[in-house]
């Protein structure tokens, strides 16, 4: 086996490992929705996974309040139980909670995402946006301090996408969660409390969403005005 720095059979040294992130810094306070934007391959999802501890980093500092919950792009990969309530309750099995406590946590999480009263609904009857909100409710049920969300609206129509974004915004407000929302939809910038723009593994603009929108426009992007 060759390790980093060993010579290949040709006598040439192996190339250095690729760096997916370099100079990627951001800070998100509790109760805020932070939108992370950038072109495909710029490192958005890698940064999100580094924040969540799903990938390691070779330098720098990663500091996140705990617990952390992650919601992925495709709800069909995350919503797996037969009913909405059972799916939201799934992660609560880690703790010795009473049935009443579980029911209360499920009801509260579903209410925050605008799905009050659907706990008994079969998940196969839900729309894509409703499934995504069930996934968010499942993440919220464990009372996270940080919520990491990776391109949640990719497979959704405009109506479902708006409902999911509204649910995340409500969750940050109601529960004081720091949420990082990775997206490729520039119109979602208008819903953010703060934002960052990434290019080639770096955060090149961060702060007020209007300033980040201006940075995008300077690069030729068409960003809706609000």
N, C-alpha and C positions, 0 to 999 in steps of 0.2 A: 504493500500500500504506500502511496505517496502522501506526504503531508505538505502543508503549506511551506514553501521555501525549498523543497527537495527538487532535484534536477530530474527532468524527464529523460526518457531513453535517448532522445536526440542530443542531450547535453544542454539544451536550453532550459532555463529556469521556468517553472510553472508561473502563469500569470497570477497577480494578486487577486484575492477574492473580490467579487463585485460588492460594492456598497449600495444597498438599496436606500439607505437614509444617511444624510450628512447635513448637519445644520438644520435639523427639523425640530424646532422648538415651539411649544405653545403652552398656554396655561388657561384653564377653564374653571371659573369659580362655581360653587354650589348654586343651583337654581338657574343655571344658564344653559342655553342651547348654542353650541358652537358648531358651525358648518365648516367642513373641510372639503375644499374644491381643488381641482387640477386635472390635467389631461390624463388619459389612460397610461398606466405605467409610471406615474410620477412618484408613487410611494404612499398614496393615501391609505390603502388597506393595510400595507405593511406597518405604517405608523400606528394605525388602530390596533393591530395585533400586538405590536410592541407595548402599547399602553395596557392592553389586557393580559400581558404575560404569555401570549400564545407563541411568540417568537422572542428569542434572546437578542440582546444588543452587545456589541463588542466595546462600546465606549459611550460616554455621556451618562446621563441620569434619567431614569424613568421613575416618576413618583405619582402614584394614584391612591386616593383614599379608597378604603375597602368597606364593604364588598363591591365587586365589579360584576356587572351583568353585560352580556353580549347578545345582540340580535343580528342575525345574518340576513343576507340578501334575499334568499328564497324561502318563504314561510313553509313551503312543503317539506323542507329539510329540517324544520324545527318544530312544527306543530304536528305531533304524532299520535296524540291520544284521541279516543273516540268522541269526546265532547269537549266543548270549550273550557268548561270548569275543570275537568280532569287534567287538561293540558296545562292550565295555569297553576294547578295544584302540584304538578309533577315534581318540581324542584323542592317543594316544601317537605318532602319525605326525608330530607337530610336531618330534620330536627324533630324532637319528641313533642309535637304539637297535638292538642286535642282536635277532635273533628270540628268543634265550634270555632276554634281559632283558625283552622284551615279555611273553613267556609267564609269567615269574615275577611281573611286576607284575599281570597279569590274574588269575593264580591267587590271589595274595595279597589282591587287592581283593575277589574273589568269596568268599573264605574269611571275610573280615571281616563281610560281610553275610549269612553263613549259606547261601551257594550254592556251596560247594566241590564241584567235580566236574561242574558243569553247563556248562562252557565250550562244549562242542560241541552243546548243546541248541538247537534252533531257537527263535527268540524268539516265533514265532507260537503255540508250544505252552505258553508260560508264562502263569501267572495274572497278574492285574493287580498283585498285591503282589510277585510275583517280578520282573515287568518293572520295577517301581519300584525294587526292590533292585539290579537290573542297572544302572539309571540311576545309582544312588548309587555302585555299584562303579566305573562309568565316571568319575564325578567324583573318586573316591578314587585312581584309578590314577595320576593326575598329581601325587599327594602334596600336596594343598592345605593351606594353613594355616587357611583359613576355608572353611566349607561353608554355603551359603545354600540353604534348603529351603522352597519355597512351597506350602503346603497339600497335602502329599504324600498324605494319606489321604482326600481328598475323594471319590474314586471307588472306594474300597476297602471291602470288608466288614470286620467286626470282627477276624476272624482275620488277614487280610492286613495290616490297619492295625497290629495289634500287632506283627507280624513286621517291618514296615518301621521302626517306632519303635525296636524292639529293635536293629535293624541300625545305625541312626544312633547310638544310645547306645553300641554296641560300637565304632563307628568313632571316636567322640570319645575313648574310653578308650584304644584300641589305638594310635591314631596322633597323639594330642595335638592334634586338630583343634578349633577353636572353631566350633561349629555354631549357627546361628540358624534356628529352626524356626517358621514361621508356620502357625498352625492356627486352626480355629474349634471344634475339639472340646475341651471343657473338661476331660474326663477325662485328656487327654494331659499336663496340667499336672503330674500326679503323677510323671511320668518326668523332669521337668526338674531341672537343677542350679540354674538361676535363671530368672526370667521377668519379662516386662514386659506391662503392660496399656496399650493405646492407646485414645484417644477423640479424635475430631475433629483428627487430625494430631499429637496430643501424647502423650507417654508420661506417664501419670498415676499409675502405680504401678510400681515395679521393685524387684527384689531376690529374697528367698527366695520360692519358689513358694507356701508356706503363707500368706505375707503378701499375695501377689497374689490368692490364692484368697479370702482374707478381704475384700479390696477388691471382688472380683467379687460375693461374697455380699451385701455392703453395698449393692450396686447392684441387687439382686434376682435375680442369676443363681443357678442351681442347679448347684453344683460338688460332684462326688463327694468325700467325705472319705477321707483315707488316713492 
